Amino acid sequence: GLPLAQGIAERLRPGVDVLILGNHGLVVAAETVAEAERLLHRVRSLLARPARQTAAPDIAALTALADGSGYRLPADVEAHAVALDPDSCRTAEAGSLYPDHVIFLGRGSVVARPGEQVADVVARLGANPVAVLFPGAGVLMRGDASSGADAMQRCLADVTARIEITARLNYLTAAENDELVNWDAEQYRQKLNAAG
């Protein structure tokens, strides 16, 4: 939106060709598309971190949890990693790290308590979350979750697995979550997401 565009404009200076937009992403600038792509690859390689290794998801347990619940396995098996690594799970449960998470998955991440079934999670929350993390087992997605939600769940697993355990994180605030959920442009995007 406008505040983000104004923030970018305030920081543009000659010689500045990379802007890291906090929780919003990255902007690279170059004279050509090919140069921008090279710069993007260079920045990505400088920021690359290895993912923490996890065990395999417990597909049998997840299938049993999903049976008759209206929930399903995620599109990508890699999406389960966030629930299989305790540090990633804690990071995800603590809040939303970036705006698209809020748009596609809702505020923060829902983590099932020990022994909870999907129906127990829904009853506790009073709502059907887009995704539920079952620690040590994996993730279930609501049956009507879009491909965008599946992509964001995979993204969450990829991101949290690379965050240093001691890192100080800047989660989106409650006000930022509310702004995203109530912003007209994002409501429009959510409608498109629901349709696709």
N, C-alpha and C positions, 0 to 999 in steps of 0.2 A: 503494500500500500504506500500511500504518500509519505508517512514517517520514515519508512525504509529507504525510499528514493531520496528523500532529503538527507538522510544520514550518509548515503553513498556520495551524494553531490558535495557534502561538506568535507569529505575525506579525499576526494580526487585531487591529485597534484601531479605535475609533470614527473614522469618516472615511476609513478605508482601503477603497477599493472596487475596486482593481486589484492583483493579485499576479502578478508574473512569476516563474515557477517554474523559473528556470534553463533547463536542457535539457528540462524537462518540459511547458512550455506556459504558459498564461495563464489566470487566473481573474478574472472580473469579477463584482461583486456589486451588486445594486440591489433596489429594492422590487418591481418588476414585470419581467416578461419583456421588455416593450417598452423599458424603461429600460436593462436589461442589454444588449439588442441595440444600442441607441444608444451606450452606453458602449464596447462591443466595437468598433463601427465607428469611433469616435473614436480609440481606442487603435491600431487597425490603420492608420488614416490617418496618425497621428503616427509610426508605425514604418515606413511604406511606403518602399521603396527601388526605384529602377528596376533592371530586370534588364540585365546585360551582353548585348549583341547577339552572336549567333553565326551562323555559316554554316548552311546547310541540311545535314541529315544525308545521308550517302552511302548511300542506300537500296539501290542496286545492290551495293555492296561488302558491306553488312550482309546482304543476301539471300544472297549467295554464301557468306558466313561461316556463315550459319544453315543452309544446305542440308545435310541429313543429320546435323545436330549435336544435334538435340533442343532447340534454342533457336529463339526467334522474335523478331519485332519487338515493342516495347512497345505497349501499347494507345494511348498518347498520343504523337504525334510530338514534343511538347514535352519528353518525357522524355529525348530525345537530347542536349539542351543541355549537360548535365553533362559529356559526353564531347567536346563540340565546343569548349568554352572551357578552355584550359589551367589557368587559376586555379581554376575550378570542379572540374576533374578532380583537381588536387592536393589541394584541400580535401576532396573525397569520399574519396580514397585514404587520407588521414591518419587516418580513424577514423569512429566513429559520433557523430553530433551530437545525437541524441534517441532515446529508448527505442523508439518504434515502428519506427525504422529497423532495429534489432536483431531485433525480432520478425518483421518481414515480409521483410527483405532479408539478414539475417545481420549479422555484425560487419564494420563498415566497408564499403568498396566494393572490388571486384576490378577492376583495370585490366590489360588485356592489354598485353604488351610488344610492341615493334615486330616485325612479322612473325608473331606468334602467331595460330594458328587457335583455335577453341573447344576442340578436343581437346588442344592444347598447354597451354592455361590449366588445364583440368581435370587433366591429368597433373601439372602443376607444383604444383597445390594438393592433389591427392589427393582432391578433392571437386568436385561440380557446384554452383557458386555460383548463387544465384537470378538474379543479373544480372552481366553482364560489360560494362565500359566499354571501347570501342575508340576511343582518342584520335583525333580528327579525323574519325571516321566516325559514331559513335553508340553505341547500347546494344542489347544482345541480352538477352532474358529467357529463363530456362529454360522449356521448353514447358509444364510443370505449374505455373508461377507463378500465384498467385491474383490476383484483381482487387485485393485489398489490397496485394499486392506491386507491381502496376502503379501503383497510386495512390501508394505510397511512393516509387517510382522517379521519378514525376513530381514529387512533393514535393521530393525531393532536388535535382532540376534547378532547381526554382523557388527553393529556399532558397539553394543555392550560387551561383546567378547574381546574388544580391542581397547577398552578403557582401562587404564592403570587402576589398580585397586585403591591406591592412595590419592587418586586425582580428585581435585576439588571441582565439582560440577555445578553448572549454572542451569538449573531446571527452569522451565517456564513458570511464571508465577500464576496464581489463581486468576488475577486480573488479565494476564496475557491469554490464558486458556479461555476465559469468558469472552474476551475480545475476538478470538479466532472463531469460537462457536457461534457468536452472534453477528459477525461481520457479514454483510450482504453478499460480497463476492465469494466468501467461503461457503455460505449456505448454498449458493448456486453451484459451486464446485462439488459440494456434498451430494446435491441432486444428481449431478452428472456421474459421480462416483457410484451412487446407488443404482443408476441405470446401467452402468457398465460393469 
